[in-house]
């Protein structure tokens, strides 16, 4: 909605801000961009009365982060484009990382002193989840240039400020790597400043693209010197540079968050075939292996120990959430949508955005062994709980007793995994009580739930009085 006078919009914002701060509904909300940002900020628990952005990096940490940040070589360009304008108008120029942490700041002394009072300084965190709606945090969250005017800030201490910001995307990785911003007092920062900031961000992206093409050309020259050697040439971020004329790899190979530069790393590609990833200069070579058999994912999720996974020949550390996701994908071989996976993990309170982020991290360990749309496992899977199901179907108590070492992911609160855990437990117990030999019942009595199972222990007390298993059973029944 547009307003003929800025004063009218300011009054609307003040009324909406008071309503948001006290938990009341807004009679007339701000513009859509700001409304969405306020909703995200309030959901993150932002208190509108906080006075300053938090400090997250000390001086020594900041020095190391600046030294390796991809925007550091472009700092003279950004400063030349914006610092002069900022100083002339009494504003400050800011450059952040991808998470909204301020890395560099320029401005006249008076504006810098004012900025220090609200944490608009190096090392402070300006993501929406830290300070609510603001130019840098909202530009990063919305992935677009934004101008945030005065009372549009959720934080009341920022109502004297306005800011124009734009995210900067790395053309190599396709990810946002930072944000450029001009902030100042509301009466000194014209809304049109956002156009200048957006142009500066695009200029930075153009320079990044030129540098990327120069790196590609050097890498391609080294690749060509192999005289037609087989393989697909990848950048350090997994972008396909050469060797895939048909585009079978889709332009990019998922290498994980921090691809390991170790020779002979085995990967599963999007078509299910296997390949070896080799470090090559500043990038990688991808070589198809003669065999198209994918490595096996082995899951050990029964019992009270920590869940473990092995992919091919390598052990993969698992968080409890990743173990739950893998268990659900193994139980649903035809795949699950993000919404279905969310429901199985969290019930009605889940958010598919959270699941997509977890899958992204999990693919960093397993690569394309996890496919999307729907999410599913594309490699052979061996799991102790799936083997248990097969023994139950066969009705073999001896094999069942050997295979069952305890409940499935005993600490999981996922509704679907709890249902599967209880079902497996009930079936194993029923089969062993109905058909199990004393050895099978004794094996079950060593598990978490079997230790105090009254009926199982009663059966064992019927053994010979000289049998030590009978004595243990009697002692547990006391």
N, C-alpha and C positions, 0 to 999 in steps of 0.2 A: 504494500500500500504506500502511495506517495503522499506527502504532506506539503501544502503550499508554504509553510514556514517551519524552519528548523526548531523554533521554540515549541511548536505543537508536537513535533516528534519527540522532543526532549521530555515534555510532560507525559506523553504516553509511555516512554521508557521508564520514567521514574515510578509511575503507577505500576507498570508491569514488574519492575525490579522489586518493589515493596511486596507485591503479591508473591513473586517467586521466593523471596527471602523468608516469607512467613508461611509458605506452603499452601497459599490460596491459589485458586485458578485465576488466569489472566483474563480480564474482560476484553482486552484487545491486545494481541501479542505483537512483538516486534516483527521485522521482516523475517522471512523464512530461514535464511542462513543463521541469523542470530537466535531465533527460537530453537532451532535444532541444536545449536551449540549450548545454549542454556540448559536444555534437557539433558545433553550428555554430561555437562558439568555438574548439574545437581545430582544426577544418577551416580556420579563419581564421589559424591559427598563433599563437594566444595563449599566452604563457608564464605559467604559474600563479605564477611567482616575481616578476613585475613588482610594483613598490611603489606606483605612482601612475598615475592617468589622465593622458594627455598633454595639454599645453596647446596649443590650436589657434588661439585668438584672443587678440590683445593688447588692451590697454585701449581704444585708439582704435577698433580694429575692432569691439569689443564694443559700444561706444557707438552706432555706426551701426546695427548689427544690432538692438539693443534698440529703437532709435527707430522702426524700421519693422516690427517684428514684430507680427503680429495679436493676440498675447496681451498686449501691453503695456497696452491699455486695461482689461484684466481683472485686472491685477496686484493692485489693492486688494481685489477680490473673493476671489482665491486666497489672499492673505495673511490676510484676515479669517477665512477658513474653516480655515486650517491653521497659520499662523504661531504663534498663541497656544498651540495644542496642542503644537507642536514645542518651543517655548521652555519650557513647563511641565514637559515630560518629558525635557528635556535632549537633544532631537533637532534636526535641521535640516530646513527645507522647501526644496525645489528646484523650479525651473521650467526646462525645457530646450526647445530647438527640436526640429524633427522628426527631426534626426539625432543627438539625444542630447547636444548641446553645452549645458552649463549657462549659462543667461542670468541668472538671479536666484537668490539664496540668502538665507534668513533663519534665525536661530537664536540661542541664547544664546552668549555669548563663549566659554565653555569648549568647547561642542560645535563651534563654528566653528573653533577652533584645532585640534581633533582632525580635523575634516574637511579642513583645509588640508594635513595630512600625507599624505593619500591622493589629493589632487587633486579633492576634492569641493567645487569652488569655481568661480566664474564663469570661463568661457573654456575649461574642460577638457572633454574628449570622453569620453562614457560609453556610446557605442554598443558592442554586443557585439564588433564587429570590432576595437575598441581595447583593451578591458579584460576581455572575456569576460562571463560571466553576472553580471548585476546588475539591480536593480529597474528602473531607467530604460531601459537598453538592451534588456532582455528584454521589457518591456512594449511598447516600440516594435516589436520584432521579431515578437512574437506578436499585437500589436494587441489587447491585453486587459489588464485590471488584474492585477497580480501582486504576491505577497509573496515575497521571497527571504530565506531565513533563513541567517544565519551561514555554516556550511560549505557551503551550497548555492552560494555564490560560487565561481567557478573560481579567482579570484585569491586567493592565500593571505592577503595583507595585509588582505583584507576579511572574514576569518572572525570578527573581533570585531564586525562590523556586521550589521545586518539592514535591509531597506528595503521600503517599499510604494509602488508607483507605478501610474499609470494614464495611457494616452494620451488626447490631446484631438484630436478630429476636427472640422475646419471643415465645417459643413453646406453652405456655399456651393460649395466646390471638391470636397468629399467626401474630402479628403486629411488625413492626420495632420499637425498643425502643431506639436505639442509634447507635453510630458509633465509631469505634476505628481507630486512624490515627497516622501515623508517618510522620512528615514534616521536611524538612531541605533544605539547599542550594542545588541547582540542581547538583553540582559536588560532593556532599557528600552522596546523597540518591540514592542508586542503585535501578533500576526498579524491581529487584527481591524481594525488601522489601515487595511488595504487597502480596507475597506468605506467608511471616511471619505474616503479619497483618491479612490476611484471615484465617490463621490457628488459630490465637489468638481469632478471632471472633467466629469461630466454637467451640473452647474450652469453651468460655463463654456460648454459646448456649447449650453445653453439660451440663455444670454446672446448667444452668437454668432448663434444662429438668430433671436432677436428683432431684433438689429441688421441681419441680412440681410434680414428681412421689411420693416423700415423703409426700407432702401435700395431694395428692390424696389418698394415703394409710391411712393417719390419718382420712380423711373425710369419706372414705369408711368404716373404722372400726366403726366410730360413727353411720353411716347409717345402718350397719349390726346389731348394737345393738338394732335397732328398731324392730328386729325379723320379718323381712319380711313386714314391713309396706309399703303401696302402695306409689308409687311416683318414679320419675326419679331424680337421684342425679346429680347436676350440679356444676361445679367449679364457682368461683366468676366471671369468664369471660363468663360463659354460655356453657363451654365445657361439654359434656355428660361423666360422670364418671361411672355411674351404673344405672341399671333399664330400659335400652332400648336395650335388646338383639337383636331385629330384625333390629335395626338401623333406625327406622322410623323417628327419629328426625335429621338424617343426621350428627351426630357427634357434632353438636353445635346448641344452641338456641340463637337467636339474642335477647340480653337483653337491647340494647341501649348503648349509650356512657358511662353513669354512672348509672348503674342499682340501683334503689331505694330498700333499705332494709326495705320494709314495708310489713306487712302480708297481704295475700289475694290479691295481685296484679293480675288482670285478663289479660290473654294473648291469642292471637290467634296463633295457631301453623301452620306449613307449610301445613298440610292437611285440614286446615279450622276449626278444632275442638278447643274448648275452654279449658283452663287450668288455675289453680291458681298457682302463684309463691310465695313460702314461704321462708324466710331466714332460713338457716340451718347451724349452726356453721360458717365456713368461706366461705360457698357456698350457694346453693339454693336447694330447693326441688320443683319439678314441679308435681302437682297433677291434673289429668284430672277431670273435673267437670262432673256431671251426664248429664248436658245439653250440647248439641253440638251447641247451638245457639250462634253465635258470638255477641258481643256487637255492638250497632248501632253507626255509625259515623254521627253526626249531624252537618251540616254546615250552617252558617248564613252569607251569602256573599252579600246580597242586601242592598243598602242604603249607607249613607255617613259615618257610624260608622266603627270602626275597625273590620275586619273580625274575626269571632270566630268559634271555633270547640269544640264539646263535644264528647268524645269517651267513651261509657258506661256511667258511673256516674261522670266522671272527665272532667273538662275543660282543653283544650290543647291550650297553647299560640301559635300563628302562626306568622311567618314572612310573609311579603307580597309575597315573592317568594314561600313559602310553601302553602300559600292560593291559588296561581295560579296553582300550581301543582295539588292540591286536586280538584280544580274546573275542570281542564282538565280531570283528571282520572274519575271524576263523570260523565262528559259529554261523555266519551268514555268507557263504562263499559266493553267492550271486550279487553281493554288494548291498550297501546301505547309502541312502542320501544323507546329506549333512543334517537334515531335519530328523530323519529316523535315528541316526547315530546319537544326536543330541537327546532325543526322547529316551533311548535305551540307557544313556549314561546319567541323565539328570531328571528324567520325568518331565513334567509340564513346566518346570522352572528353568529349563536350559536355554542357551542362546547358540544358534548355529555358527555365529561369528567366532565364538570360543573354540568350537570344534575345528573349524577351518584353520585356525592358527595352530592348534595342536597337531593336526595332520601335516601342516607345513613343516613343523619342527621334526616330526617323526620321519618324514620323507628325507630330511637331512641325514638320517642314519641309514635308511633302507632304500633311498633313491626311488626309482620307478617300480619297485616291488609293490608299491601302493599306487593303484590307479585311481582316477577320479571319474565322477559322473557315471555311475555311482562310485563311492569309495569301495575298493575291493583289493584283495591280495592277488597278485599276478604270478606269484612264485609257488612252488610246492611247499606245503605246510605240514610239519609234524608237531603235534601238540599232545602233551600227556593227557589232557582232558578229552581230546578227540579219541585217543586210543582207549580211554576208559569207556567212552560211549560204545566203541566197537565190541569190547569185551562184554558189556551189558547186553548188547544185541545178540551176542553168541551164547549168553547164559553160562559162561565158564567161570565158576567161582575161584578156581586156583589162579588163573590169569588175572582175574579181577582183584584179588587180594594183593597180588604183587604190584599191580599198576596203581592202586589207590594209595596215595601217601598222605592224603589230607584234603581239606576243602579247596575249592577253586577260588583263588584270589581272596583269601579269607578276610582281608581288611577292606575289600571293595564295598561301597554303598550304592553302586549302580543298580537300579531296579532290575534290569535284565540279567545282570551277572548274579545278583542275589537269588533270582528265580532259578537260574541254571544251577547254582551251587546247591540250593536246597533240594532240587529235583535229583541231581546226581547223588547226593548224600542219601536220600530216601531210597533210591533204587539200589545203590550198592549195599546198604544195610539189609534191605529186604532179601536180596539175592543171597547174601552170605548167611543170614539166619535160616533161609529156606533150604539151601543146598550146600553150604560151606562146611568143610571139614574143620576139626579143631585148629589145624594150622592156619586156615584162612581166617577163622574168628580171632585167633591170637594176633595175626598181622593187623587186623582191623582195630583191635584193642590198643595198638600202639599209636594210633592216629589221634588227632586233637579231639574229635567227637567220640571216638571209640573208647577212650580211656575210662570214661565214666558211664558208658552205656550199660544200664542195669541188666537188660535181657541178654546181651552178649556175655557179660561177666557171669551171669547165672549159668549159662551154658558151659562156660569154662570151669566152673566149680564142680561140675559133674565128672571131670576127668579123675584119673586115679589120684588118691590122696598124696601119693609120692611125687606126682607131677608138679614141678615148680610153678607151672602156669596156673594151676588150680589154687595154689597158695597165694599168688599175686592177685588173682581175681577175688578171692575171699577178703584179702586185706583192703582192696579198693571198695568192696561193698560195705565195709564197716563204717 
